Amino acid sequence: MANPTHRHTRTRRDKRRANCKGQLPNLSLCPDCNELKLPYKVCPNCGSYNGRRVLDIVEKEG
Ligand SMILES: [Zn+2]
């Protein structure tokens, strides 16, 4: 089994993590309500996907 020979330093570990931390996920605009949503996912705002209503969005009361 391939094993790492040496343990990386804290600095090296943190430098690696600095590249991917705090990045926003990819977002696309919903064609129905023009809200930001994750691509290839059902829009959480209006519940539509591919021009079709998939989810019943219950309006928040109060
Ligand atoms: Zn939407």
N, CA, C, O and the ligand as a Tripos MOL2 file, in Angstrom:
@<TRIPOS>MOLECULE
protein
  249   247    63     0     0
PROTEIN
NO_CHARGES

@<TRIPOS>ATOM
      1 N           0.8470   -1.2020    0.0000 N.3       1 MET1
      2 CA          0.0000    0.0000    0.0000 C.3       1 MET1
      3 C           0.8720    1.2360    0.0000 C.2       1 MET1
      4 O           1.8700    1.3060    0.7160 O.2       1 MET1
      5 N           0.4980    2.1880   -0.7870 N.am      2 ALA2
      6 CA          1.2470    3.4400   -0.8080 C.3       2 ALA2
      7 C           0.9230    4.2610    0.4310 C.2       2 ALA2
      8 O          -0.2360    4.5380    0.7400 O.2       2 ALA2
      9 N           1.9510    4.6260    1.1040 N.am      3 ASN3
     10 CA          1.7600    5.4410    2.2930 C.3       3 ASN3
     11 C           2.6190    6.6900    2.1950 C.2       3 ASN3
     12 O           3.6940    6.6680    1.5950 O.2       3 ASN3
     13 N           2.1410    7.7780    2.7850 N.am      4 PRO4
     14 CA          2.9800    8.9710    2.8050 C.3       4 PRO4
     15 C           4.2000    8.7480    3.6860 C.2       4 PRO4
     16 O           4.0960    8.2170    4.7920 O.2       4 PRO4
     17 N           5.3390    9.1550    3.1860 N.am      5 THR5
     18 CA          6.5800    8.9080    3.9150 C.3       5 THR5
     19 C           6.7530    9.9000    5.0610 C.2       5 THR5
     20 O           7.1830    9.5410    6.1570 O.2       5 THR5
     21 N           6.4120   11.1360    4.7860 N.am      6 HIS6
     22 CA          6.6020   12.1570    5.8070 C.3       6 HIS6
     23 C           5.3040   12.9150    6.0360 C.2       6 HIS6
     24 O           4.4980   13.1190    5.1280 O.2       6 HIS6
     25 N           5.1390   13.3170    7.2720 N.am      7 ARG7
     26 CA          3.9910   14.1270    7.6150 C.3       7 ARG7
     27 C           4.2580   15.5740    7.1830 C.2       7 ARG7
     28 O           5.3490   16.1090    7.3830 O.2       7 ARG7
     29 N           3.2390   16.1840    6.5910 N.am      8 HIS8
     30 CA          3.4100   17.5740    6.1680 C.3       8 HIS8
     31 C           3.3250   18.5110    7.3610 C.2       8 HIS8
     32 O           2.6860   18.1960    8.3650 O.2       8 HIS8
     33 N           3.9580   19.6410    7.2480 N.am      9 THR9
     34 CA          3.9390   20.6160    8.3300 C.3       9 THR9
     35 C           2.5820   21.3000    8.4080 C.2       9 THR9
     36 O           1.7800   21.2410    7.4750 O.2       9 THR9
     37 N           2.3470   21.9430    9.5300 N.am     10 ARG10
     38 CA          1.1050   22.7050    9.6720 C.3      10 ARG10
     39 C           1.0000   23.7780    8.6000 C.2      10 ARG10
     40 O          -0.0700   24.0260    8.0450 O.2      10 ARG10
     41 N           2.1280   24.4040    8.3230 N.am     11 THR11
     42 CA          2.1120   25.4600    7.3070 C.3      11 THR11
     43 C           1.7000   24.9050    5.9530 C.2      11 THR11
     44 O           0.8880   25.4940    5.2390 O.2      11 THR11
     45 N           2.2710   23.7760    5.6240 N.am     12 ARG12
     46 CA          1.9610   23.1940    4.3200 C.3      12 ARG12
     47 C           0.5050   22.7550    4.2480 C.2      12 ARG12
     48 O          -0.1610   22.9410    3.2290 O.2      12 ARG12
     49 N           0.0180   22.1710    5.3390 N.am     13 ARG13
     50 CA         -1.3840   21.7690    5.3880 C.3      13 ARG13
     51 C          -2.2940   22.9860    5.2280 C.2      13 ARG13
     52 O          -3.2540   22.9650    4.4580 O.2      13 ARG13
     53 N          -1.9720   24.0450    5.9690 N.am     14 ASP14
     54 CA         -2.8340   25.2180    5.9280 C.3      14 ASP14
     55 C          -2.7580   25.9270    4.5870 C.2      14 ASP14
     56 O          -3.7430   26.5010    4.1220 O.2      14 ASP14
     57 N          -1.5880   25.8860    3.9680 N.am     15 LYS15
     58 CA         -1.4710   26.4990    2.6500 C.3      15 LYS15
     59 C          -2.3420   25.7610    1.6410 C.2      15 LYS15
     60 O          -2.9630   26.3750    0.7720 O.2      15 LYS15
     61 N          -2.3800   24.4510    1.7660 N.am     16 ARG16
     62 CA         -3.2280   23.6680    0.8520 C.3      16 ARG16
     63 C          -4.6940   24.0120    1.0770 C.2      16 ARG16
     64 O          -5.4530   24.1790    0.1230 O.2      16 ARG16
     65 N          -5.0910   24.1170    2.3480 N.am     17 ARG17
     66 CA         -6.4920   24.3750    2.6350 C.3      17 ARG17
     67 C          -6.8920   25.8020    2.2830 C.2      17 ARG17
     68 O          -8.0670   26.0900    2.0570 O.2      17 ARG17
     69 N          -5.9160   26.6810    2.2400 N.am     18 ALA18
     70 CA         -6.2310   28.0770    1.9380 C.3      18 ALA18
     71 C          -6.7720   28.2260    0.5230 C.2      18 ALA18
     72 O          -7.4440   29.2100    0.2130 O.2      18 ALA18
     73 N          -6.4810   27.2490   -0.3370 N.am     19 ASN19
     74 CA         -6.9180   27.3690   -1.7210 C.3      19 ASN19
     75 C          -8.3980   27.0970   -1.8790 C.2      19 ASN19
     76 O          -9.0240   27.6290   -2.7960 O.2      19 ASN19
     77 N          -8.9730   26.2860   -1.0110 N.am     20 CYS20
     78 CA        -10.3510   25.8640   -1.2500 C.3      20 CYS20
     79 C         -11.3170   26.4050   -0.2150 C.2      20 CYS20
     80 O         -12.5290   26.2260   -0.3400 O.2      20 CYS20
     81 N         -10.7850   27.0730    0.8170 N.am     21 LYS21
     82 CA        -11.6930   27.5420    1.8560 C.3      21 LYS21
     83 C         -12.3560   28.8490    1.4570 C.2      21 LYS21
     84 O         -11.7720   29.6890    0.7730 O.2      21 LYS21
     85 N         -13.5840   28.9890    1.9040 N.am     22 GLY22
     86 CA        -14.2620   30.2620    1.7430 C.3      22 GLY22
     87 C         -14.6760   30.5910    0.3390 C.2      22 GLY22
     88 O         -14.8880   31.7520   -0.0110 O.2      22 GLY22
     89 N         -14.7920   29.5440   -0.4750 N.am     23 GLN23
     90 CA        -15.2300   29.8170   -1.8340 C.3      23 GLN23
     91 C         -16.7210   29.5720   -1.9430 C.2      23 GLN23
     92 O         -17.2500   28.6170   -1.3740 O.2      23 GLN23
     93 N         -17.3940   30.4440   -2.6820 N.am     24 LEU24
     94 CA        -18.8200   30.2810   -2.8780 C.3      24 LEU24
     95 C         -19.0690   29.1420   -3.8550 C.2      24 LEU24
     96 O         -18.2880   28.9510   -4.7870 O.2      24 LEU24
     97 N         -20.1420   28.3840   -3.6600 N.am     25 PRO25
     98 CA        -20.4770   27.3560   -4.6430 C.3      25 PRO25
     99 C         -20.9630   27.9960   -5.9330 C.2      25 PRO25
    100 O         -21.3710   29.1570   -5.9520 O.2      25 PRO25
    101 N         -20.9160   27.2350   -6.9930 N.am     26 ASN26
    102 CA        -21.4090   27.7400   -8.2690 C.3      26 ASN26
    103 C         -22.8990   28.0180   -8.1670 C.2      26 ASN26
    104 O         -23.6630   27.2090   -7.6410 O.2      26 ASN26
    105 N         -23.2910   29.1550   -8.6680 N.am     27 LEU27
    106 CA        -24.6940   29.5260   -8.6250 C.3      27 LEU27
    107 C         -25.1520   29.9150  -10.0120 C.2      27 LEU27
    108 O         -24.4050   30.5020  -10.7940 O.2      27 LEU27
    109 N         -26.3950   29.5770  -10.3000 N.am     28 SER28
    110 CA        -26.9770   29.9990  -11.5600 C.3      28 SER28
    111 C         -28.3140   30.6710  -11.2680 C.2      28 SER28
    112 O         -28.8770   30.5100  -10.1850 O.2      28 SER28
    113 N         -28.8150   31.4240  -12.2410 N.am     29 LEU29
    114 CA        -30.0790   32.1240  -12.0550 C.3      29 LEU29
    115 C         -31.2270   31.2110  -12.4470 C.2      29 LEU29
    116 O         -31.1840   30.5270  -13.4700 O.2      29 LEU29
    117 N         -32.2490   31.2160  -11.6110 N.am     30 CYS30
    118 CA        -33.4470   30.4550  -11.9370 C.3      30 CYS30
    119 C         -34.1670   31.1450  -13.0940 C.2      30 CYS30
    120 O         -34.4000   32.3520  -13.0290 O.2      30 CYS30
    121 N         -34.5220   30.4200  -14.1430 N.am     31 PRO31
    122 CA        -35.2220   31.0600  -15.2690 C.3      31 PRO31
    123 C         -36.6430   31.4740  -14.9190 C.2      31 PRO31
    124 O         -37.2330   32.2990  -15.6160 O.2      31 PRO31
    125 N         -37.1990   30.9160  -13.8550 N.am     32 ASP32
    126 CA        -38.5760   31.2350  -13.4990 C.3      32 ASP32
    127 C         -38.6690   32.4410  -12.5940 C.2      32 ASP32
    128 O         -39.4890   33.3290  -12.8270 O.2      32 ASP32
    129 N         -37.8380   32.4870  -11.5600 N.am     33 CYS33
    130 CA        -37.9770   33.5600  -10.5790 C.3      33 CYS33
    131 C         -36.7260   34.4270  -10.5010 C.2      33 CYS33
    132 O         -36.6900   35.3840   -9.7270 O.2      33 CYS33
    133 N         -35.6850   34.1070  -11.3000 N.am     34 ASN34
    134 CA        -34.4620   34.9000  -11.3440 C.3      34 ASN34
    135 C         -33.7540   34.9930  -10.0010 C.2      34 ASN34
    136 O         -33.0550   35.9670   -9.7210 O.2      34 ASN34
    137 N         -33.9390   33.9840   -9.1860 N.am     35 GLU35
    138 CA        -33.1880   33.9180   -7.9320 C.3      35 GLU35
    139 C         -31.9760   33.0250   -8.1500 C.2      35 GLU35
    140 O         -31.9540   32.1850   -9.0500 O.2      35 GLU35
    141 N         -30.9650   33.2240   -7.3050 N.am     36 LEU36
    142 CA        -29.7890   32.3690   -7.3940 C.3      36 LEU36
    143 C         -30.1220   30.9710   -6.8950 C.2      36 LEU36
    144 O         -30.7810   30.7960   -5.8700 O.2      36 LEU36
    145 N         -29.6620   30.0060   -7.6270 N.am     37 LYS37
    146 CA        -29.8860   28.6220   -7.2080 C.3      37 LYS37
    147 C         -28.7000   27.7930   -7.6490 C.2      37 LYS37
    148 O         -27.8870   28.2320   -8.4620 O.2      37 LYS37
    149 N         -28.6070   26.5890   -7.1060 N.am     38 LEU38
    150 CA        -27.5570   25.6850   -7.5290 C.3      38 LEU38
    151 C         -27.9220   25.0900   -8.8780 C.2      38 LEU38
    152 O         -29.0630   24.6770   -9.0840 O.2      38 LEU38
    153 N         -26.9550   25.0390   -9.8110 N.am     39 PRO39
    154 CA        -27.2590   24.4630  -11.1130 C.3      39 PRO39
    155 C         -27.5920   22.9810  -11.0160 C.2      39 PRO39
    156 O         -27.0340   22.2550  -10.1930 O.2      39 PRO39
    157 N         -28.5000   22.5520  -11.8620 N.am     40 TYR40
    158 CA        -28.9630   21.1450  -11.9200 C.3      40 TYR40
    159 C         -29.6810   20.7290  -10.6450 C.2      40 TYR40
    160 O         -29.8030   19.5400  -10.3540 O.2      40 TYR40
    161 N         -30.1600   21.7230   -9.8780 N.am     41 LYS41
    162 CA        -30.9500   21.4120   -8.6970 C.3      41 LYS41
    163 C         -32.2750   22.1400   -8.8110 C.2      41 LYS41
    164 O         -32.3950   23.1390   -9.5210 O.2      41 LYS41
    165 N         -33.2750   21.6220   -8.0960 N.am     42 VAL42
    166 CA        -34.5630   22.2850   -8.0520 C.3      42 VAL42
    167 C         -34.4040   23.6290   -7.3400 C.2      42 VAL42
    168 O         -33.7450   23.7220   -6.3040 O.2      42 VAL42
    169 N         -35.0060   24.6450   -7.9000 N.am     43 CYS43
    170 CA        -34.9080   25.9750   -7.3020 C.3      43 CYS43
    171 C         -35.5880   25.9720   -5.9380 C.2      43 CYS43
    172 O         -36.7550   25.5940   -5.8450 O.2      43 CYS43
    173 N         -34.8900   26.3830   -4.8740 N.am     44 PRO44
    174 CA        -35.5150   26.3790   -3.5540 C.3      44 PRO44
    175 C         -36.5260   27.5070   -3.3730 C.2      44 PRO44
    176 O         -37.3250   27.4910   -2.4370 O.2      44 PRO44
    177 N         -36.4830   28.4870   -4.2770 N.am     45 ASN45
    178 CA        -37.3770   29.6270   -4.1280 C.3      45 ASN45
    179 C         -38.7550   29.3390   -4.7100 C.2      45 ASN45
    180 O         -39.7700   29.5750   -4.0550 O.2      45 ASN45
    181 N         -38.7920   28.8320   -5.9340 N.am     46 CYS46
    182 CA        -40.0820   28.6090   -6.5860 C.3      46 CYS46
    183 C         -40.3510   27.1310   -6.8460 C.2      46 CYS46
    184 O         -41.4470   26.7790   -7.2820 O.2      46 CYS46
    185 N         -39.3850   26.2620   -6.5900 N.am     47 GLY47
    186 CA        -39.6270   24.8300   -6.7050 C.3      47 GLY47
    187 C         -39.7410   24.3420   -8.1290 C.2      47 GLY47
    188 O         -40.3840   23.3220   -8.3770 O.2      47 GLY47
    189 N         -39.1320   25.0430   -9.0750 N.am     48 SER48
    190 CA        -39.2490   24.6190  -10.4640 C.3      48 SER48
    191 C         -37.9420   24.0130  -10.9340 C.2      48 SER48
    192 O         -36.8620   24.3360  -10.4400 O.2      48 SER48
    193 N         -38.0740   23.1270  -11.9020 N.am     49 TYR49
    194 CA        -36.8910   22.5560  -12.5410 C.3      49 TYR49
    195 C         -37.2310   22.2560  -13.9810 C.2      49 TYR49
    196 O         -38.2480   21.6270  -14.2750 O.2      49 TYR49
    197 N         -36.3730   22.7120  -14.8760 N.am     50 ASN50
    198 CA        -36.5550   22.4870  -16.3170 C.3      50 ASN50
    199 C         -37.9070   23.0270  -16.7810 C.2      50 ASN50
    200 O         -38.5950   22.3970  -17.5840 O.2      50 ASN50
    201 N         -38.2770   24.1980  -16.2680 N.am     51 GLY51
    202 CA        -39.5160   24.8280  -16.6840 C.3      51 GLY51
    203 C         -40.7600   24.1810  -16.1310 C.2      51 GLY51
    204 O         -41.8720   24.4760  -16.5710 O.2      51 GLY51
    205 N         -40.5780   23.3020  -15.1700 N.am     52 ARG52
    206 CA        -41.7150   22.5610  -14.6330 C.3      52 ARG52
    207 C         -41.7310   22.7230  -13.1270 C.2      52 ARG52
    208 O         -40.6770   22.7890  -12.4950 O.2      52 ARG52
    209 N         -42.9120   22.7860  -12.5510 N.am     53 ARG53
    210 CA        -43.0290   22.9010  -11.1070 C.3      53 ARG53
    211 C         -42.8850   21.5140  -10.5030 C.2      53 ARG53
    212 O         -43.6820   20.6170  -10.7770 O.2      53 ARG53
    213 N         -41.8570   21.3470   -9.6760 N.am     54 VAL54
    214 CA        -41.5930   20.0280   -9.1050 C.3      54 VAL54
    215 C         -41.9870   19.9990   -7.6390 C.2      54 VAL54
    216 O         -42.4710   18.9850   -7.1360 O.2      54 VAL54
    217 N         -41.7770   21.1130   -6.9610 N.am     55 LEU55
    218 CA        -42.0510   21.1580   -5.5230 C.3      55 LEU55
    219 C         -43.1900   22.1240   -5.2480 C.2      55 LEU55
    220 O         -43.3550   23.1240   -5.9470 O.2      55 LEU55
    221 N         -43.9620   21.8200   -4.2380 N.am     56 ASP56
    222 CA        -44.9480   22.7630   -3.7500 C.3      56 ASP56
    223 C         -44.3020   23.6150   -2.6760 C.2      56 ASP56
    224 O         -44.0000   23.1320   -1.5850 O.2      56 ASP56
    225 N         -44.0910   24.8900   -2.9880 N.am     57 ILE57
    226 CA        -43.4790   25.7930   -2.0310 C.3      57 ILE57
    227 C         -44.5820   26.3740   -1.1430 C.2      57 ILE57
    228 O         -45.5070   27.0260   -1.6270 O.2      57 ILE57
    229 N         -44.4690   26.1290    0.1440 N.am     58 VAL58
    230 CA        -45.4380   26.6730    1.0930 C.3      58 VAL58
    231 C         -44.9380   28.0570    1.5080 C.2      58 VAL58
    232 O         -43.8110   28.2120    1.9790 O.2      58 VAL58
    233 N         -45.7860   29.0420    1.3260 N.am     59 GLU59
    234 CA        -45.3910   30.3930    1.6750 C.3      59 GLU59
    235 C         -45.2000   30.4910    3.1930 C.2      59 GLU59
    236 O         -45.9580   29.9250    3.9810 O.2      59 GLU59
    237 N         -44.1620   31.2290    3.5610 N.am     60 LYS60
    238 CA        -43.9140   31.4250    4.9800 C.3      60 LYS60
    239 C         -44.9790   32.3310    5.5690 C.2      60 LYS60
    240 O         -45.2830   33.3940    5.0270 O.2      60 LYS60
    241 N         -45.5430   31.8940    6.6880 N.am     61 GLU61
    242 CA        -46.5930   32.6790    7.3150 C.3      61 GLU61
    243 C         -46.0050   33.5630    8.4070 C.2      61 GLU61
    244 O         -45.0300   33.2090    9.0700 O.2      61 GLU61
    245 N         -46.6150   34.6980    8.5670 N.am     62 GLY62
    246 CA        -46.1830   35.6360    9.5930 C.3      62 GLY62
    247 C         -45.1730   36.5040    9.0340 C.2      62 GLY62
    248 O         -44.6610   37.3830    9.7270 O.2      62 GLY62
    249 ZN        -36.9770   29.7580   -9.0370 Zn       63 ZN63
@<TRIPOS>BOND
     1     1     2 1
     2     2     3 1
     3     3     4 2
     4     3     5 am
     5     5     6 1
     6     6     7 1
     7     7     8 2
     8     7     9 am
     9     9    10 1
    10    10    11 1
    11    11    12 2
    12    11    13 am
    13    13    14 1
    14    14    15 1
    15    15    16 2
    16    15    17 am
    17    17    18 1
    18    18    19 1
    19    19    20 2
    20    19    21 am
    21    21    22 1
    22    22    23 1
    23    23    24 2
    24    23    25 am
    25    25    26 1
    26    26    27 1
    27    27    28 2
    28    27    29 am
    29    29    30 1
    30    30    31 1
    31    31    32 2
    32    31    33 am
    33    33    34 1
    34    34    35 1
    35    35    36 2
    36    35    37 am
    37    37    38 1
    38    38    39 1
    39    39    40 2
    40    39    41 am
    41    41    42 1
    42    42    43 1
    43    43    44 2
    44    43    45 am
    45    45    46 1
    46    46    47 1
    47    47    48 2
    48    47    49 am
    49    49    50 1
    50    50    51 1
    51    51    52 2
    52    51    53 am
    53    53    54 1
    54    54    55 1
    55    55    56 2
    56    55    57 am
    57    57    58 1
    58    58    59 1
    59    59    60 2
    60    59    61 am
    61    61    62 1
    62    62    63 1
    63    63    64 2
    64    63    65 am
    65    65    66 1
    66    66    67 1
    67    67    68 2
    68    67    69 am
    69    69    70 1
    70    70    71 1
    71    71    72 2
    72    71    73 am
    73    73    74 1
    74    74    75 1
    75    75    76 2
    76    75    77 am
    77    77    78 1
    78    78    79 1
    79    79    80 2
    80    79    81 am
    81    81    82 1
    82    82    83 1
    83    83    84 2
    84    83    85 am
    85    85    86 1
    86    86    87 1
    87    87    88 2
    88    87    89 am
    89    89    90 1
    90    90    91 1
    91    91    92 2
    92    91    93 am
    93    93    94 1
    94    94    95 1
    95    95    96 2
    96    95    97 am
    97    97    98 1
    98    98    99 1
    99    99   100 2
   100    99   101 am
   101   101   102 1
   102   102   103 1
   103   103   104 2
   104   103   105 am
   105   105   106 1
   106   106   107 1
   107   107   108 2
   108   107   109 am
   109   109   110 1
   110   110   111 1
   111   111   112 2
   112   111   113 am
   113   113   114 1
   114   114   115 1
   115   115   116 2
   116   115   117 am
   117   117   118 1
   118   118   119 1
   119   119   120 2
   120   119   121 am
   121   121   122 1
   122   122   123 1
   123   123   124 2
   124   123   125 am
   125   125   126 1
   126   126   127 1
   127   127   128 2
   128   127   129 am
   129   129   130 1
   130   130   131 1
   131   131   132 2
   132   131   133 am
   133   133   134 1
   134   134   135 1
   135   135   136 2
   136   135   137 am
   137   137   138 1
   138   138   139 1
   139   139   140 2
   140   139   141 am
   141   141   142 1
   142   142   143 1
   143   143   144 2
   144   143   145 am
   145   145   146 1
   146   146   147 1
   147   147   148 2
   148   147   149 am
   149   149   150 1
   150   150   151 1
   151   151   152 2
   152   151   153 am
   153   153   154 1
   154   154   155 1
   155   155   156 2
   156   155   157 am
   157   157   158 1
   158   158   159 1
   159   159   160 2
   160   159   161 am
   161   161   162 1
   162   162   163 1
   163   163   164 2
   164   163   165 am
   165   165   166 1
   166   166   167 1
   167   167   168 2
   168   167   169 am
   169   169   170 1
   170   170   171 1
   171   171   172 2
   172   171   173 am
   173   173   174 1
   174   174   175 1
   175   175   176 2
   176   175   177 am
   177   177   178 1
   178   178   179 1
   179   179   180 2
   180   179   181 am
   181   181   182 1
   182   182   183 1
   183   183   184 2
   184   183   185 am
   185   185   186 1
   186   186   187 1
   187   187   188 2
   188   187   189 am
   189   189   190 1
   190   190   191 1
   191   191   192 2
   192   191   193 am
   193   193   194 1
   194   194   195 1
   195   195   196 2
   196   195   197 am
   197   197   198 1
   198   198   199 1
   199   199   200 2
   200   199   201 am
   201   201   202 1
   202   202   203 1
   203   203   204 2
   204   203   205 am
   205   205   206 1
   206   206   207 1
   207   207   208 2
   208   207   209 am
   209   209   210 1
   210   210   211 1
   211   211   212 2
   212   211   213 am
   213   213   214 1
   214   214   215 1
   215   215   216 2
   216   215   217 am
   217   217   218 1
   218   218   219 1
   219   219   220 2
   220   219   221 am
   221   221   222 1
   222   222   223 1
   223   223   224 2
   224   223   225 am
   225   225   226 1
   226   226   227 1
   227   227   228 2
   228   227   229 am
   229   229   230 1
   230   230   231 1
   231   231   232 2
   232   231   233 am
   233   233   234 1
   234   234   235 1
   235   235   236 2
   236   235   237 am
   237   237   238 1
   238   238   239 1
   239   239   240 2
   240   239   241 am
   241   241   242 1
   242   242   243 1
   243   243   244 2
   244   243   245 am
   245   245   246 1
   246   246   247 1
   247   247   248 2
@<TRIPOS>SUBSTRUCTURE
     1 MET1         2 RESIDUE 1 A MET
     2 ALA2         6 RESIDUE 1 A ALA
     3 ASN3        10 RESIDUE 1 A ASN
     4 PRO4        14 RESIDUE 1 A PRO
     5 THR5        18 RESIDUE 1 A THR
     6 HIS6        22 RESIDUE 1 A HIS
     7 ARG7        26 RESIDUE 1 A ARG
     8 HIS8        30 RESIDUE 1 A HIS
     9 THR9        34 RESIDUE 1 A THR
    10 ARG10       38 RESIDUE 1 A ARG
    11 THR11       42 RESIDUE 1 A THR
    12 ARG12       46 RESIDUE 1 A ARG
    13 ARG13       50 RESIDUE 1 A ARG
    14 ASP14       54 RESIDUE 1 A ASP
    15 LYS15       58 RESIDUE 1 A LYS
    16 ARG16       62 RESIDUE 1 A ARG
    17 ARG17       66 RESIDUE 1 A ARG
    18 ALA18       70 RESIDUE 1 A ALA
    19 ASN19       74 RESIDUE 1 A ASN
    20 CYS20       78 RESIDUE 1 A CYS
    21 LYS21       82 RESIDUE 1 A LYS
    22 GLY22       86 RESIDUE 1 A GLY
    23 GLN23       90 RESIDUE 1 A GLN
    24 LEU24       94 RESIDUE 1 A LEU
    25 PRO25       98 RESIDUE 1 A PRO
    26 ASN26      102 RESIDUE 1 A ASN
    27 LEU27      106 RESIDUE 1 A LEU
    28 SER28      110 RESIDUE 1 A SER
    29 LEU29      114 RESIDUE 1 A LEU
    30 CYS30      118 RESIDUE 1 A CYS
    31 PRO31      122 RESIDUE 1 A PRO
    32 ASP32      126 RESIDUE 1 A ASP
    33 CYS33      130 RESIDUE 1 A CYS
    34 ASN34      134 RESIDUE 1 A ASN
    35 GLU35      138 RESIDUE 1 A GLU
    36 LEU36      142 RESIDUE 1 A LEU
    37 LYS37      146 RESIDUE 1 A LYS
    38 LEU38      150 RESIDUE 1 A LEU
    39 PRO39      154 RESIDUE 1 A PRO
    40 TYR40      158 RESIDUE 1 A TYR
    41 LYS41      162 RESIDUE 1 A LYS
    42 VAL42      166 RESIDUE 1 A VAL
    43 CYS43      170 RESIDUE 1 A CYS
    44 PRO44      174 RESIDUE 1 A PRO
    45 ASN45      178 RESIDUE 1 A ASN
    46 CYS46      182 RESIDUE 1 A CYS
    47 GLY47      186 RESIDUE 1 A GLY
    48 SER48      190 RESIDUE 1 A SER
    49 TYR49      194 RESIDUE 1 A TYR
    50 ASN50      198 RESIDUE 1 A ASN
    51 GLY51      202 RESIDUE 1 A GLY
    52 ARG52      206 RESIDUE 1 A ARG
    53 ARG53      210 RESIDUE 1 A ARG
    54 VAL54      214 RESIDUE 1 A VAL
    55 LEU55      218 RESIDUE 1 A LEU
    56 ASP56      222 RESIDUE 1 A ASP
    57 ILE57      226 RESIDUE 1 A ILE
    58 VAL58      230 RESIDUE 1 A VAL
    59 GLU59      234 RESIDUE 1 A GLU
    60 LYS60      238 RESIDUE 1 A LYS
    61 GLU61      242 RESIDUE 1 A GLU
    62 GLY62      246 RESIDUE 1 A GLY
    63 ZN63       249 GROUP 0 **** ****
